[in-house]
Amino acid sequence: MILLAIAGYLVVQYVTGGTGEPGCKVVSGKGDGASYEFTPEQAVNAATIAAVGDGRGLPERAVTIALATALQESALRNINHGDRDSLGLFQQRPSQGWGTPKEIMDPTYSAGEFYDHLVKVPGYTRLPLTVAAQRVQRSGFPQAYAKHEPDAALLAAALTGQSAATLTCEGRPAATRATGPDGVRAALVRDFGRDVLETAGAEVGRSPAATPTPTPSAAGGSGGRTVTLPVTDATSSADGRSVEQRGWQLAHWAVANASELHIARVTYAGREWVAGNTASEWRDAAAKGTAGAERDADAVRIVTMR
C-alpha cells in the first residue's frame, strides 16, 4: 500500500495541473494563436515569481525557467505537502537547507531561493530549460519540466512586459478581505520590493500598510480608490526595461492579482481591463470614453473595488 501511494504521488507530480475553474488567460503576443488558461490562484503566484525575478534584475529567461519549474512541482499552487518534507511552489525541503517551513510557504521567499540557486548555474540562460531547472531542483523526473516551457514562456512574456495586453482575468473577488489601495501598495512592495514605488515616484509611508491615500486621478469618484504608478524613462532604466515593457509588466501584475486584491480596473497606454467585462479583454479606453484615458500613456492606474 505504501509503495502504491508513493507511485501515485510520483505520477501526480509528473502530470500535475491546475485545480478549479480557469479564470485567467494569457495569449501569445506573436499572433500565433498560442494560449494558456489558469486559475486566479495560479495567476497570483505566477505574478509573484515574475516580480521577484524582476526585482533581482534577472532576464526573462530566468523567469521562464522559474515558472516552468513551479508549474511542474506544484502547478503554481502554494501547497503545504509533498514528497517527504517538500513544501510550497517549488517543493523545497527544510531538511535540505531551503529554509524553515514558514519561510518556504512564503511565495516571495521561495521564489527568491530558487533564483539564488539558479544564478549560480554557469550559463543557465543558454542551457536547455530542463537542464537549468534540474541543476537547481535535482528532481527524479528531470525531463518533466520540458512540457511546461511553452506555457511558462507565455506567462513570462506577459509578466515581464515583453508582450502587451496579453494577460486577462475575470476578476471575480476572492474570499479575502478587500484592503483597497493600501493593500495594492503592500502587495507591490512584497513582490517587487520597495523600489517599485520609489522609482515610480509614488508616495511611500513608513510601512506598506500605512501608505497615504493616492492622489485622485480621474472624475467619477474613484480617485480615493486609485493607485497611480508613473512609468517614465527613470522608472524603466532602473531595471533595464523599456518604458512600455515596464508599464505592461505592472499592468499585467495588477490583473493577475485582481481577484486577490479586489481590483476593478487597470488602465495603461490608452488600454483598459475591467473586472467582469465580457471575455475580460483589454479594450481601447479612449473609444469607450474612459475619463483620463489620454493620460494613461505615462502611468499605470489601478482602481480597487473599495
N, C-alpha and C positions, 0 to 999 in steps of 0.2 A: 504493500500500500504506500509506503514511504517513497519507494522508487517511482511508482506511478505518479505520485504527487509532484515529485521533482521533475519528472519528464513532462508533465502537464504544464508546470510553470515555465520550463525552458521553451516549450512550443509557444506559449503565450508571449514570452519575451521576444521570440523571433517574428511573430506575426502581429505584434501589438498594434493597436489602432485606437482612435479616439472613442469616447463614450458620449452618449447623449446626442441630441439633435444638432446638426451643424447650424450655427447662427452667423458664421463669418465665411468670407470667401476672398481669396487672392487670385488675381489673374495675371497672366504674363503681359509685360509691357512691350513685348516684341510683336504682338499681334499674331502669335502662332496658335492661339486657342487653348494653351495650357492653363490649367486652373487647379486650385486645391481648396476644399471646403473643410472647415474645422469649427470647433466649439468656442464660445466666449472664454471658457476656462483656458483652453489651449492658446487662444489669442493673447490673453494677459501674460501668460508665461513666455510665449514667443517674443512678445514685445520687451519683456524684461531682459531676456537673454541677449537680444539685439542691442538694447540700450546699454547694457553693461559692457559689451564689446566696444561700442562706440565711445563710451566714457574712458576706455583704455587706449583709444586711438588705433584700434585694430581694423584691418581691412575687411571688406565684405566677405572674402573667402573664409576668414576665421569665424564669422557669424554663421555662414552656411554650414561649416563643419560642426559647430556647436548645436545648431538647430537639428541637423540630421541625427546627431548623437542622442539628443533628448527625445526626438521622435521615436527612435528605436528603444531607448532604455525605459521610457515612461509614457510614451505617447503624449509628451508635453503636459503631463499631469503631475502635480506635486504630491506623489503618493508616499505614505508612511510605512511601506512594506516593500519586500523584495527578496532576492536570493540572499540567504543568511542575514547579515545586518545592513543590506543595501537600502538606501533611502533616497527620496527626492527625485528631482527632474533627471539627474544624471546617474541615479542609483549608486551614489558614492557611499563608501563604507567607513564608519567611525573607527573600526578596528584597523583600518589600513591608513590611518592618518589624515583623512579628508576633513576632519572636524568633529565637533560634537553633534549628536542627533539634532539638537535645536538649531545649530548653525546650518547643517546640511538641508534642513527643511525650510530654510530661508532662500527663495529662488535667487535673490541678488547675490548672496554669499556663494551658493553652489555654482552659479554661472561664473563668478569671479575665480573660483578654484579651478574650474575647467579651463578657463583661459590662461590662468597662471601655469598650468601644466602644458597646455598646447603650445605656448610661445617658446617653451624650452625644447620643442621638437625641431631639430635643424631642417630648414627648408620646408616647413609644414605647408606653406601656401602652394608649393609646387608638387606636393605629394598627392597621390590619389586620395580621395576623401576617406576611404576605408582604412588606408594605412595611417593617415594622420589621426583619425579617431581611435584606432586600435592602440597607437603608441601611448595614448592617454588612458584609455579605458581598460585595456588588456582583457577584452571580452572573450567568452568561449565561442562566440559566433561573430568573428570579425567581419565577415562578408555581408552581414545583415545590414550594416549601415548604408550600403550602396543603394538599396531600393528607396531610401528616403531622400536621396540627394536632389532629385527634381523638385519635390515639394519644398525642401529646405531652401533651395535656390530661389524659388518664387517668393517665399517668405522673407528671405534675406534682402532681396532686391527691393521689396516694398518697405521693410522696416529699417533699411539704411538710407532710404530716399532715392535709390537709383532709378526706381520706376515710379511714375506719378499717377495718383488717383487709381491705384490698382487694388487696394485693400478696403473691404467694406464689411460691416456687421449690421445686424438688425437693431442692436442697441436696446434690447429688452432689459430693463433693470434687474440686476441680480438681487438675491435676498440678503443684501447687505445695507448697512446704514449709509444713506446719502450724506456726503461730507462737503459738498459744494466746492467752491474754488480752492479753499484751503486743502481739501483732500486731493485735488488735482495737483496742486503745487507740491504737496508732500510726496505724492507718487512720482512726480518728475524728478525730485531730488533723490528719492530712493533708487530709481533706476539709472538715471544719468549722472547723478552727483550734483552737488550744489552749483557747480559752474553752469549748469543748463539754464538757471535763472539769472545768474550774474552776467554771463556773456550775452544773454538775450536782452539785457537792460531792464529786467523786471525787478520790482522792489522785493527785497528779501528781509523777513523779520529775523528775530533771534533764533527761531526754530521753525521748521516747515509748518507745524501746527498753528503757529502764531503769526503767519504772514498776513499783511493787511489786505483789505478788500481791493481787488483790481480796479483801475480807473474805468468808468463806463466807456463802452466802445461804440455803441450804436443806439439809435432810437428804438422804442418798443419795450422798454422796461427790463431788458436783460443785462444791463450794464453791471449790476451787482453780482451777477452770476457768471461773468465772463473773465477768463484768464487770457491775457494777451501776451504773446511771445513774439517780439520783434525778430525778424530774420534779416540780418544785414551782412555786409562783407566781413565785419569784425566777428560776427557770430559764426559764419561758415569757416573762416580761416582758423578758428580755434581747433577744429578737428579735421581740416583738410578737405571738407566737402564744399561743393558749390552752394550758393545761396539757395537755389531751387532744391537741391538734394537735402539740405538741412531742413528746409521748410516741410517737404513731404515726409521726411523722417519723423518730425514732431507731429504732423497731422495724422499720419498712419498710426503712430503710437497712441494718440488720443482715441482714434476709432477702435483700436484693438482693446482699449480699456473702457469703452463706452458703457458696457453693462455693469462692470465692477464699480465704476466711479459715477454712474448715473449722468453720463454726458448726453446732452440733447442735440448739439450741433457743433460741427467743426468746419471752419472756413479757411481757405488759403488759396492764393493766386487766382482769385475770381471763381473758385470752385467751392462747393459746399456739400457736406454729408449731413443728413438729418436722420435722427433715430426714428425708426418706424416708417421711413419713406419707402415707397414701392421699390423693391429689389435693393434697398439701401444703397443706391448708386450715388456716385459723385455727380453733381449736376452743375450747370452754369449758374452761379449765384446771381450775376447781373441780369440774366434773362428772366430769372424768377422774381426779380425786384427786391432782393435782399438788401436791407439797409446797410450802408457802409461797404458794399461789395467792392467798390472801387479802391478801397484801402487795404484789401486783403492780399495784395501782391507782395507786401513787405512785412507781413505778420501772420502768425497762426493764431486764430481766435477759437477758444474752446468755451462753449456755453454749457453750463450744468443745468440739470432739471430743477434744482432748487438750491 
